Each structure stands twice: as structure tokens, then as C-alpha cells.
């Protein structure tokens, strides 16, 4: 097939615009290479967090001044926010957090209707010259008895 105006030939590539779609495809490939069920996703990392809006939301959620205070929040002193914590939803709505729920929502056909984010963990990890802020989203299967009765 000849190229027109130097453009590559038209292909049927998926329309990838968002992080959650790209991350899903990478995770899907990773799981399949290891003969693991794709539906068993347990964690999503957002690391490192460089976005200033996300950092401000993290700081407010945990009452810190990151990255300045990072030495106090390494893995052994991580902060885990459950859904009941005010900062939980704020972190899910942050630029670095919104991809995790969108990945589960967009790919319900793979993950199922009942996969939820159980917690968001904030921690810092070393890199050359300092410490980075990170988010860890823990995923689990929602049980029937988790549903509200009202």
C-alpha cells in the first residue's frame, strides 16, 4: 500500500488518550505473559507523583508537607486512607489518582462489577538525590455483605 503525503497507512489501532487505557493494556500483557488471570488486579501504583495539584491534595489529606517531610513517610511509616477518610475521595479525584478508578470502571468486562479500591496508601521512596512521593491503590473484590441495606 502506498503512502499518501508521507503519512503511514491507516491501521486499526485503539484510540488511546488516557493513562488508564494505556496502563490497562500494559497490565493485561504483563498478566498474560505470566499466565495470570487479568481480573485479579490487586494494586495500582502512581509513582512518583510530580503533579503539584496531586501533591497539594496529598498534603492536605495526610496533614504533611511533602516532599519536604518525605523522610517521615517512608514505607514503614506509610499512611493508609480507607474509604471512610475524607482524603480518600480527594486522592481518587486527584490528577494522579483518577486513573485507578477509571481503569476499574472502564474495564468492568474484565475486572467484574464488584472490584473496588479498598484504600489509598501514601508513602515516600528513595531515589538518587532524595525521596519521591508515591500513591498505592489497593484493589479488592467487594463482597455481598459490603452493600448498604438502606
Number of C-alpha atoms within 10 A of each C-alpha: 6 8 9 8 6 7 8 10 9 8 6 5 6 8 8 10 8 11 14 20 18 15 15 17 12 11 15 17 13 13 16 11 9 8 9 12 12 15 16 15 18 14 15 20 16 16 15 15 20 14 11 11 13 19 22 14 17 24 17 15 19 17 10 16 13 21 18 11 14 19 17 15 19 19 14 9 12 16 16 18 20 16 12 9 14 12 20 22 17 16 24 20 16 17 15 23 23 16 20 25 19 16 19 23 18 13 16 14 10 14 19 14 13 14 20 19 22 18 20 26 18 24 24 26 16 12 9 6 6 12 20 21 22 22 23 18 24 19 20 16 16 14 9 8 7 7 8 6 5 3
